[in-house]
Amino acid sequence: MEDGELLVRRGGEGPALLLIAGGTGSGDAYRALAKQLYAEYTVITYDRRGHFGSTDTTTGPVPVSLQADDALAVLDHAAGGPAQVFGSSAGALIGLDLVARHPDRVTTLVAHEPPAVHLMPDAGGWLEAAAEQVRLARSGELMAAVTRFADAIAGAALPNLPNLRLPHEAEWIRLFDRELTEFFDYLPDLRALRKAPTEIFPVAGEGSRGRYHYQPAKILALELGLPFTELPGSHLAPQRNPAKFAAALKDLLNPEL
């Protein structure tokens, strides 16, 4: 792409399966999950633009549509045709935008806990919380921003240690400064998703019930007239329990196996 380069990884054998990262955008966050899928799929991961091994020469906010363009570029480069896609958290939003605008490129999308808070009746409070996290990060209180961000996510709260050092500070700064507002402001194109031939699975972890990242998947399923599925674990299950999560994901993608 003209405004940067994406670090792409590919492994395994079988039909193409693209995994889109949320959080701070590391494709390696799915390393353990990918290994569980290699026997059945050619698994493709990448670092989101500007994170870790990927570069970005743009400035200002990074819209979800641009992130989806990147995912499409990865498919063009590594898949060679339509593919199945899994995205978690912000990665699920990117997957939804990819399907809405390029439905012919995605045969199946599993959207795991997309934080599409605009679908929720209490969206205002969550938008204010995100805005406060951005304000804290931009004013030099990055740890406070990350702590609030993590506390809201099931199973992600940081330990209460006085000298806790935050790893990957540059990635967190980019998330808050250029991406978080764009993710929280994003409303999936429900009309386009209803018309898409892509098989869409809105899913959330059983351990995430009652959290803001659980409800949007249920509402999305209702809006699209699709079943809602609970998967094992909570928000970080793809990283924390990859074997169990991979088994459930394979059941969705290939129920006949």
N, C-alpha and C positions, 0 to 999 in steps of 0.2 A: 504494500500500500504506500501511497506517496508521502503520507505524514507520519511514518514510523514503520517499525518491523515487529512482527509477532513471533515469539518463541513458541513453536509447535512441537508436540511430542506425539508419537504414534507407536502402538504396540499391539500384539495379539493377532488373531486370525478370525475372519468371519465378516459379517456385515458391519458397516461403519456406525460407530456410536460416539457422538461428540458429547463431552462433559464440559459444561460451562461453569466456571467458578464464581462464587459470590465473594463476600468479605473483601480481603485485600488482593484478590485476583490471581492467586497463585495456582497454576495448573497442577503443581506438585501436591496441593492439598488433597487431590484425588489419587495420589500414587498408590496407596494401599487398596482403594476401591478398584482402581483400574486393573491391578494384578488379579483381583477376584473375577474379572470379566474377560481376561485375555483369551480364555479357552473358547469362548463363544463369539467374541466381537473383536473387530479392529478398533481399539479405543483411541480416541483423539482428544488430547488436552492442549491447552495453551494458556500462557500468562496474558491477562487482559492488558490492553495498551497502557504503557507507562508504568506497569508493575513488574518488578523482578527482572526477568530476562527480555521483556518487550519494551520497545521505545515509543515515544510519542512526541512529535514536534509541535502539536497544537497547544493553544493556551485557553484558559477559561473553562467553563463547565463542560463536562463530557456527557452529552445526552445519551439516553438509552438507545436511540436509533443508531448512533455511531457505534456503540458497543455491538449492536446486532449486525451492523455492516461488517464489523471485524469477524464475528462468528461466521457470517456468510463467506468471507474471504478465506477463513480456515477450511470451511467445507470445500470451496473451490480448489484449494491447494492440496488437501489431504484425503478427501472422501471420494472424489471422482464421480459424484452423482448424489441423488437424494439419500439422506441418512436419518437415523434415529438420534434424538437429542435428549439429554438429561441436564437440567439446570437446577441448582439449589440457591435459595435466597435471591440475591440480586441476579445470579445466573439464571434463575427461573424467569425473571422479568425480561432479561435479554432473550431468552428462548421464546417467550410469548411474542415479543416484538418481531423476532425473526420469522415466526410462523405467520403473524398478521400481514407482513409485507412480502414474504417469500414462501407461501404455503407449499409450493411445488418442490421445495428443497428439503422439507422435513416430513418424513413419513409418520413418525411418532414423536410426541413431546411429553416428557414427564416433568411437570413443573412442581418442584418440591418447595413448599413454604415461600411462595413469592410475597414479598412485603408490599403488596399493592394496597396500601392503607386507604387510598381514595375509594375503594370499594366498601369500606367499613362505615357504619353510622357515626362512630366517634373518631373519624379521621383527624379532626382538628387538633386533638390532644397529641396524637402521635406526630403530626407535622410540627407542632410547637416543640416537642421533645427533640426531634431531629435538628431543628433550627438552633436549639440551645447547645446541642453537641457541636455543631459547626462553629458556633460563636466561641465556645470554650477552646476548641482546637486552634482557631485562628488567633486567639488572644494568648496563646502560649501554654494553655492548660490542657495539653494533649492527653495526659494520663486520666484526668477527670472526664474528658470526653469519651475516651475508650471505656472507662469504668461504667459510665452511664449506658453506653451502647451495649456492653456485654451483659449488664445486669438485667436488661429487658429481654434477653434471649435465654430460652430454656437450656440449662446445662452449660452456659458459657460464662457465668460470673467469675470474675478474677479473684484470686485469693487475697485476703486482707493482710498484706505484708508491707511494712513501712518502707522497705528499700527495693520493692519490686521494680525490675527494669523491663521496659516495654521493648520487645523485639520488633524489628522491621519498622522503625519509626517513620521512615520516609513513605512507606506504603500506607500507613495509617493517616499521615498528613494529607496525602493525595486523596484518599477516600473521603475524608471530611471536607477538604477544601474544594474538590472538583467533581465529586461523584455523588455523595450521599443525598444532597438535595434533589439531584436529578432522579435518583432511584425512588425517593419517597414521593416525588411529584408525579411519577409516571402512572398513568391510567391505561391498562390494557385496552386495545381496540376490540371491544366485544363484538361489534358487527362483523369485522373482518375475521375474527376467530370463529364465529358461528358459521361462516361461509367456507372456511378452510377445509380441505379434504383430510388434513392431518388429524391423526388420532391423538387427542389431548387427554392427559391424565393429570388433573389437579390433585396433589397429594400433600399430606402433612404427617408429622410424626405423632404417635400416640402420647409421647412424653411432652409434647408442646401444647397440649390442650390448655386453653385459657390465656395463651400468649398472643401478642398482636400478629405474629408471623404464622399462626395457625388458621385464624378465621378467614383471611382472604382466599385461601384455597377452597374452603367450603363455599364461600359466596361465589367465587369464580365458577365452580362446578354448577351451582344453581343457575347462574346467569347464562351458562352455555348449554344447559340441559344435559349435563354429563354426570356420571357417578363420581362421588368423592371417595378417595381411598386413604385409609390410615396406613402408614408404614411403621416399622419398628423404630424405637428411639425417639430422639428429639431433633432439634435444629441441626446439630452437628453430627448426627448419626452417620452420614457418609464418611466422615473422618474418624469418628470415635469407635464405631462398630462396623467396619467395612464388610466383613464376611456375611453377617446377618442382613445388612442393608442390601448387599449385592444380590443375595438370594431373593429378596422381596422385589428388587428392581427387575431381575430376570423373569420373575413370575408375571410382572406387568407387561414386559416387552415381548415375551414369548410364552404365553400361558399354556401352549400345547406341549412344551418341553417338560 
